[in-house]
Amino acid sequence: MKSRKLIIPSTFEQLERAIDFIELFAEDHDLGDNMLDRLRLVGSEAITNAIEHGNELDPSKLVTFVLAVNEQFVEMMVTDEGPGFDESKLPDPLARENLLAEGGRGVYLIHQFADEIRYESNGNCLCARFALG
């Protein structure tokens, strides 16, 4: 498995660096436009959540972002230094009362665009897999 790691402080200014990292990885491994779009969307949502909710915008706390690829799938791991969370306690973004809410759709979008999702380390490490081919 070939992998690359990026470690960034928890500021939104670093999000562009992470997107550049995704684009370079996709290009280096010839992943194609569709996979690039999926990685960009899931990566930006997961990193945004790690910065904002996990590390609470504390620039002294880091977000670790890893992309790995083999013949069958691409794997993405986003880890923050926060206390973690329980996904089952998130409000349903499709519930009528939440449809016009400003936030709350990131985890839903991650599930829609990744083929497999799991949380590790009490919920502060998101692992997403994307099938190839």
KEZASE-474542 format. One record per residue: residue in one letter; x, y, z of N, C-alpha, C in turn. Coordinates in steps of 0.1 Angstrom, whole numbers, plus 5000, padded with zeros to 4 digits. Layout:
REM KEZASE-474542
NODE / res / nxx / nyy / nzz / caxx / cayy / cazz / cxx / cyy / czz
NODE / A / X / Y / Z / X / Y / Z / X / Y / Z .
...
This chain:
REM KEZASE-474542
NODE / res / nxx / nyy / nzz / caxx / cayy / cazz / cxx / cyy / czz
NODE / M / 5008 / 4988 / 5000 / 5000 / 5000 / 5000 / 5009 / 5012 / 5000 .
NODE / K / 5006 / 5022 / 4991 / 5014 / 5034 / 4990 / 5006 / 5045 / 4998 .
NODE / S / 5013 / 5052 / 5007 / 5006 / 5062 / 5015 / 5014 / 5075 / 5016 .
NODE / R / 5007 / 5086 / 5019 / 5013 / 5099 / 5022 / 5005 / 5105 / 5034 .
NODE / K / 5013 / 5113 / 5042 / 5007 / 5119 / 5054 / 5009 / 5134 / 5053 .
NODE / L / 4999 / 5141 / 5058 / 5000 / 5156 / 5060 / 4995 / 5159 / 5074 .
NODE / I / 5003 / 5167 / 5081 / 4999 / 5171 / 5094 / 4998 / 5186 / 5094 .
NODE / I / 4986 / 5191 / 5098 / 4983 / 5206 / 5098 / 4978 / 5211 / 5111 .
NODE / P / 4981 / 5224 / 5114 / 4975 / 5230 / 5126 / 4960 / 5232 / 5123 .
NODE / S / 4952 / 5233 / 5134 / 4937 / 5234 / 5132 / 4933 / 5248 / 5129 .
NODE / T / 4935 / 5253 / 5117 / 4930 / 5265 / 5112 / 4925 / 5263 / 5098 .
NODE / F / 4914 / 5270 / 5095 / 4908 / 5268 / 5082 / 4917 / 5272 / 5070 .
NODE / E / 4927 / 5281 / 5073 / 4936 / 5284 / 5062 / 4944 / 5272 / 5057 .
NODE / Q / 4945 / 5262 / 5066 / 4952 / 5250 / 5062 / 4944 / 5240 / 5053 .
NODE / L / 4931 / 5243 / 5052 / 4923 / 5234 / 5044 / 4927 / 5234 / 5029 .
NODE / E / 4931 / 5246 / 5024 / 4936 / 5246 / 5010 / 4948 / 5237 / 5008 .
NODE / R / 4957 / 5237 / 5018 / 4969 / 5228 / 5017 / 4965 / 5214 / 5016 .
NODE / A / 4954 / 5210 / 5024 / 4950 / 5196 / 5024 / 4943 / 5193 / 5010 .
NODE / I / 4936 / 5202 / 5004 / 4930 / 5200 / 4991 / 4941 / 5198 / 4980 .
NODE / D / 4952 / 5207 / 4981 / 4963 / 5205 / 4972 / 4969 / 5191 / 4974 .
NODE / F / 4970 / 5187 / 4986 / 4976 / 5174 / 4989 / 4968 / 5162 / 4983 .
NODE / I / 4955 / 5164 / 4984 / 4946 / 5154 / 4978 / 4948 / 5154 / 4962 .
NODE / E / 4948 / 5165 / 4956 / 4949 / 5166 / 4942 / 4962 / 5161 / 4937 .
NODE / L / 4973 / 5163 / 4944 / 4986 / 5158 / 4940 / 4986 / 5143 / 4942 .
NODE / F / 4980 / 5138 / 4952 / 4980 / 5123 / 4955 / 4972 / 5116 / 4943 .
NODE / A / 4960 / 5122 / 4940 / 4952 / 5116 / 4930 / 4959 / 5116 / 4916 .
NODE / E / 4966 / 5127 / 4913 / 4973 / 5128 / 4901 / 4985 / 5118 / 4900 .
NODE / D / 4992 / 5117 / 4911 / 5004 / 5108 / 4912 / 5000 / 5093 / 4910 .
NODE / H / 4987 / 5090 / 4914 / 4983 / 5076 / 4914 / 4972 / 5074 / 4903 .
NODE / D / 4971 / 5084 / 4894 / 4962 / 5083 / 4883 / 4948 / 5078 / 4887 .
NODE / L / 4942 / 5085 / 4896 / 4929 / 5081 / 4902 / 4917 / 5085 / 4894 .
NODE / G / 4918 / 5095 / 4885 / 4907 / 5099 / 4877 / 4899 / 5110 / 4884 .
NODE / D / 4891 / 5117 / 4875 / 4883 / 5129 / 4880 / 4872 / 5125 / 4890 .
NODE / N / 4865 / 5114 / 4888 / 4854 / 5110 / 4897 / 4860 / 5107 / 4911 .
NODE / M / 4871 / 5100 / 4912 / 4877 / 5097 / 4925 / 4882 / 5109 / 4931 .
NODE / L / 4888 / 5118 / 4923 / 4893 / 5131 / 4928 / 4882 / 5139 / 4935 .
NODE / D / 4871 / 5140 / 4928 / 4859 / 5147 / 4933 / 4855 / 5141 / 4946 .
NODE / R / 4854 / 5128 / 4947 / 4849 / 5122 / 4959 / 4859 / 5124 / 4971 .
NODE / L / 4872 / 5123 / 4968 / 4883 / 5125 / 4978 / 4883 / 5139 / 4983 .
NODE / R / 4881 / 5149 / 4974 / 4881 / 5163 / 4977 / 4869 / 5166 / 4987 .
NODE / L / 4857 / 5161 / 4983 / 4845 / 5164 / 4991 / 4846 / 5157 / 5005 .
NODE / V / 4850 / 5144 / 5006 / 4851 / 5138 / 5019 / 4862 / 5143 / 5027 .
NODE / G / 4873 / 5146 / 5020 / 4885 / 5151 / 5027 / 4882 / 5165 / 5033 .
NODE / S / 4876 / 5174 / 5025 / 4873 / 5187 / 5030 / 4863 / 5187 / 5042 .
NODE / E / 4853 / 5178 / 5041 / 4843 / 5177 / 5052 / 4849 / 5172 / 5064 .
NODE / A / 4857 / 5161 / 5063 / 4863 / 5154 / 5074 / 4873 / 5164 / 5081 .
NODE / I / 4881 / 5170 / 5073 / 4892 / 5179 / 5079 / 4885 / 5191 / 5085 .
NODE / T / 4874 / 5197 / 5079 / 4867 / 5208 / 5085 / 4861 / 5204 / 5099 .
NODE / N / 4855 / 5192 / 5099 / 4850 / 5187 / 5112 / 4861 / 5185 / 5122 .
NODE / A / 4872 / 5180 / 5118 / 4884 / 5178 / 5128 / 4889 / 5191 / 5133 .
NODE / I / 4890 / 5201 / 5124 / 4894 / 5214 / 5128 / 4884 / 5221 / 5138 .
NODE / E / 4872 / 5221 / 5133 / 4861 / 5229 / 5140 / 4856 / 5222 / 5153 .
NODE / H / 4852 / 5210 / 5151 / 4845 / 5202 / 5162 / 4855 / 5194 / 5170 .
NODE / G / 4864 / 5188 / 5164 / 4874 / 5179 / 5172 / 4884 / 5188 / 5180 .
NODE / N / 4891 / 5196 / 5172 / 4901 / 5205 / 5179 / 4897 / 5218 / 5183 .
NODE / E / 4884 / 5221 / 5180 / 4878 / 5234 / 5185 / 4886 / 5246 / 5180 .
NODE / L / 4891 / 5246 / 5168 / 4898 / 5258 / 5162 / 4910 / 5261 / 5170 .
NODE / D / 4916 / 5252 / 5177 / 4928 / 5255 / 5185 / 4940 / 5252 / 5176 .
NODE / P / 4947 / 5262 / 5171 / 4959 / 5260 / 5162 / 4970 / 5252 / 5168 .
NODE / S / 4970 / 5251 / 5181 / 4981 / 5242 / 5188 / 4978 / 5228 / 5187 .
NODE / K / 4966 / 5224 / 5183 / 4962 / 5210 / 5181 / 4963 / 5207 / 5166 .
NODE / L / 4967 / 5195 / 5163 / 4970 / 5191 / 5149 / 4959 / 5181 / 5144 .
NODE / V / 4958 / 5182 / 5131 / 4950 / 5173 / 5123 / 4960 / 5164 / 5114 .
NODE / T / 4959 / 5151 / 5116 / 4967 / 5142 / 5108 / 4958 / 5137 / 5097 .
NODE / F / 4963 / 5138 / 5084 / 4956 / 5134 / 5073 / 4964 / 5124 / 5065 .
NODE / V / 4959 / 5112 / 5063 / 4967 / 5101 / 5055 / 4958 / 5097 / 5044 .
NODE / L / 4965 / 5095 / 5032 / 4959 / 5089 / 5020 / 4967 / 5077 / 5017 .
NODE / A / 4960 / 5066 / 5014 / 4968 / 5054 / 5010 / 4960 / 5047 / 4998 .
NODE / V / 4967 / 5040 / 4990 / 4961 / 5034 / 4978 / 4968 / 5020 / 4976 .
NODE / N / 4959 / 5011 / 4972 / 4964 / 4998 / 4966 / 4956 / 4995 / 4954 .
NODE / E / 4956 / 4983 / 4949 / 4949 / 4979 / 4937 / 4934 / 4980 / 4938 .
NODE / Q / 4929 / 4978 / 4950 / 4915 / 4977 / 4952 / 4908 / 4989 / 4958 .
NODE / F / 4915 / 4998 / 4965 / 4908 / 5009 / 4971 / 4918 / 5020 / 4975 .
NODE / V / 4912 / 5032 / 4978 / 4919 / 5043 / 4984 / 4914 / 5044 / 4998 .
NODE / E / 4923 / 5046 / 5008 / 4918 / 5048 / 5021 / 4923 / 5062 / 5026 .
NODE / M / 4914 / 5069 / 5033 / 4916 / 5082 / 5039 / 4914 / 5081 / 5054 .
NODE / M / 4924 / 5086 / 5062 / 4923 / 5087 / 5076 / 4925 / 5102 / 5080 .
NODE / V / 4915 / 5107 / 5088 / 4916 / 5120 / 5094 / 4915 / 5119 / 5109 .
NODE / T / 4926 / 5123 / 5116 / 4926 / 5122 / 5130 / 4928 / 5136 / 5137 .
NODE / D / 4920 / 5139 / 5147 / 4922 / 5151 / 5154 / 4926 / 5148 / 5169 .
NODE / E / 4929 / 5158 / 5176 / 4933 / 5157 / 5190 / 4922 / 5159 / 5200 .
NODE / G / 4910 / 5159 / 5195 / 4898 / 5162 / 5204 / 4894 / 5150 / 5211 .
NODE / P / 4883 / 5151 / 5219 / 4878 / 5140 / 5227 / 4870 / 5129 / 5219 .
NODE / G / 4868 / 5132 / 5207 / 4860 / 5122 / 5199 / 4845 / 5125 / 5200 .
NODE / F / 4837 / 5117 / 5193 / 4823 / 5119 / 5193 / 4816 / 5106 / 5190 .
NODE / D / 4803 / 5106 / 5192 / 4794 / 5094 / 5190 / 4785 / 5098 / 5178 .
NODE / E / 4787 / 5092 / 5167 / 4780 / 5096 / 5155 / 4765 / 5094 / 5157 .
NODE / S / 4761 / 5084 / 5165 / 4747 / 5081 / 5167 / 4739 / 5093 / 5174 .
NODE / K / 4747 / 5102 / 5180 / 4741 / 5113 / 5187 / 4739 / 5126 / 5178 .
NODE / L / 4743 / 5125 / 5165 / 4742 / 5136 / 5156 / 4727 / 5137 / 5152 .
NODE / P / 4722 / 5149 / 5150 / 4708 / 5151 / 5145 / 4708 / 5146 / 5130 .
NODE / D / 4696 / 5141 / 5127 / 4694 / 5136 / 5113 / 4693 / 5148 / 5104 .
NODE / P / 4702 / 5150 / 5094 / 4702 / 5161 / 5085 / 4690 / 5161 / 5076 .
NODE / L / 4683 / 5150 / 5074 / 4672 / 5149 / 5065 / 4659 / 5151 / 5072 .
NODE / A / 4659 / 5152 / 5086 / 4647 / 5155 / 5093 / 4642 / 5169 / 5089 .
NODE / R / 4629 / 5170 / 5088 / 4622 / 5183 / 5084 / 4628 / 5195 / 5092 .
NODE / E / 4629 / 5194 / 5105 / 4634 / 5205 / 5113 / 4648 / 5209 / 5110 .
NODE / N / 4656 / 5200 / 5104 / 4670 / 5203 / 5101 / 4673 / 5206 / 5087 .
NODE / L / 4663 / 5206 / 5078 / 4666 / 5208 / 5064 / 4672 / 5221 / 5061 .
NODE / L / 4668 / 5232 / 5068 / 4673 / 5245 / 5065 / 4684 / 5249 / 5075 .
NODE / A / 4688 / 5240 / 5083 / 4699 / 5243 / 5093 / 4712 / 5247 / 5085 .
NODE / E / 4720 / 5255 / 5091 / 4732 / 5260 / 5084 / 4742 / 5249 / 5083 .
NODE / G / 4744 / 5241 / 5094 / 4754 / 5230 / 5094 / 4747 / 5216 / 5096 .
NODE / G / 4756 / 5206 / 5098 / 4750 / 5193 / 5102 / 4749 / 5183 / 5091 .
NODE / R / 4755 / 5186 / 5079 / 4754 / 5177 / 5068 / 4768 / 5170 / 5064 .
NODE / G / 4778 / 5174 / 5071 / 4791 / 5169 / 5067 / 4793 / 5154 / 5068 .
NODE / V / 4788 / 5148 / 5080 / 4789 / 5134 / 5082 / 4780 / 5127 / 5072 .
NODE / Y / 4768 / 5132 / 5069 / 4759 / 5126 / 5060 / 4766 / 5126 / 5046 .
NODE / L / 4772 / 5137 / 5042 / 4779 / 5137 / 5029 / 4790 / 5127 / 5028 .
NODE / I / 4798 / 5126 / 5039 / 4809 / 5117 / 5039 / 4803 / 5102 / 5036 .
NODE / H / 4792 / 5099 / 5043 / 4786 / 5086 / 5041 / 4781 / 5084 / 5026 .
NODE / Q / 4777 / 5095 / 5020 / 4772 / 5094 / 5006 / 4783 / 5092 / 4996 .
NODE / F / 4795 / 5097 / 4998 / 4805 / 5097 / 4988 / 4816 / 5087 / 4991 .
NODE / A / 4817 / 5081 / 5003 / 4827 / 5071 / 5006 / 4820 / 5057 / 5005 .
NODE / D / 4827 / 5047 / 5002 / 4821 / 5034 / 5001 / 4820 / 5027 / 5015 .
NODE / E / 4829 / 5031 / 5024 / 4829 / 5025 / 5037 / 4835 / 5035 / 5047 .
NODE / I / 4828 / 5036 / 5059 / 4832 / 5046 / 5069 / 4833 / 5038 / 5082 .
NODE / R / 4844 / 5041 / 5090 / 4844 / 5037 / 5104 / 4852 / 5047 / 5112 .
NODE / Y / 4848 / 5047 / 5125 / 4855 / 5056 / 5134 / 4863 / 5048 / 5144 .
NODE / E / 4875 / 5054 / 5147 / 4884 / 5047 / 5157 / 4887 / 5057 / 5167 .
NODE / S / 4894 / 5052 / 5178 / 4899 / 5061 / 5189 / 4888 / 5070 / 5194 .
NODE / N / 4877 / 5064 / 5199 / 4866 / 5072 / 5205 / 4859 / 5082 / 5195 .
NODE / G / 4861 / 5080 / 5182 / 4855 / 5089 / 5173 / 4863 / 5100 / 5168 .
NODE / N / 4876 / 5101 / 5172 / 4884 / 5112 / 5167 / 4893 / 5108 / 5155 .
NODE / C / 4891 / 5096 / 5150 / 4898 / 5092 / 5138 / 4887 / 5086 / 5128 .
NODE / L / 4886 / 5093 / 5117 / 4877 / 5088 / 5106 / 4885 / 5081 / 5096 .
NODE / C / 4880 / 5069 / 5093 / 4886 / 5061 / 5082 / 4876 / 5059 / 5071 .
NODE / A / 4879 / 5063 / 5059 / 4870 / 5062 / 5048 / 4877 / 5054 / 5037 .
NODE / R / 4869 / 5045 / 5031 / 4874 / 5037 / 5019 / 4866 / 5040 / 5007 .
NODE / F / 4874 / 5040 / 4996 / 4868 / 5043 / 4983 / 4872 / 5031 / 4973 .
NODE / A / 4863 / 5024 / 4968 / 4866 / 5013 / 4960 / 4871 / 5018 / 4946 .
NODE / L / 4881 / 5011 / 4941 / 4887 / 5014 / 4928 / 4881 / 5004 / 4917 .
NODE / G / 4878 / 5009 / 4905 / 4874 / 5000 / 4895 / 4860 / 4996 / 4895 .
